[in-house]
Structures are given as C-alpha cells and as structure tokens.
Amino acid sequence: MNERAAAFHNALRIMNGIDYADLNTAGVINENWGTPEASDRDQIASFFDDPFYEAIRMPDANFEKLFALIEARQPKELVP
C-alpha cells in the first residue's frame, strides 16, 4: 500500500475509535457543533452512528479541529 493510502486507511481507523472525551478535549464540541444550542438534532449521537457522514456535515472550524485530532494520532512514519 502506498504511503498516502496507508495514512488515509489509518485516519479512518482513528476516526472510528474517537470517543466523546476525545472530541470534547480537542475542542470539536463547541457552540457551533455538538451542543443543544448548535442544532435541533443530536449531533453527537449522529457522529457515533456515522462519524464519516457527520464529519462532512460539521462546520469547517470544527472539522479542522477533528482533522488536527486525527493527524495528531497518525504515526510519524507509516509502516508499509
């Protein structure tokens, strides 16, 4: 597997393992996303039901924090 594919594959695994505390600590949950004031639906429950779709729906600033969380968990060197 090439390095970019391996990084993407690992990012999917990381995202699938993220929990509420991770989102909260990383600042993904704020007044724009994940709080009752942010939406008339339960964004957190939706994230855990389908994290990939919910990531696409979240505001850009929140997605950037999610991306930073995922990148921080990527290994410095991917093993092929």
Rosetta blueprint (number, residue, H / E / L):
1 M L
2 N L
3 E H
4 R H
5 A H
6 A H
7 A H
8 F H
9 H H
10 N H
11 A H
12 L H
13 R H
14 I H
15 M H
16 N H
17 G L
18 I L
19 D L
20 Y H
21 A H
22 D H
23 L H
24 N H
25 T H
26 A L
27 G L
28 V L
29 I L
30 N E
31 E L
32 N L
33 W E
34 G E
35 T L
36 P L
37 E L
38 A L
39 S L
40 D L
41 R L
42 D L
43 Q H
44 I H
45 A H
46 S H
47 F H
48 F H
49 D H
50 D L
51 P H
52 F H
53 Y H
54 E H
55 A H
56 I H
57 R H
58 M L
59 P L
60 D H
61 A H
62 N H
63 F H
64 E H
65 K H
66 L H
67 F H
68 A H
69 L H
70 I H
71 E H
72 A H
73 R H
74 Q L
75 P L
76 K L
77 E L
78 L L
79 V L
80 P L
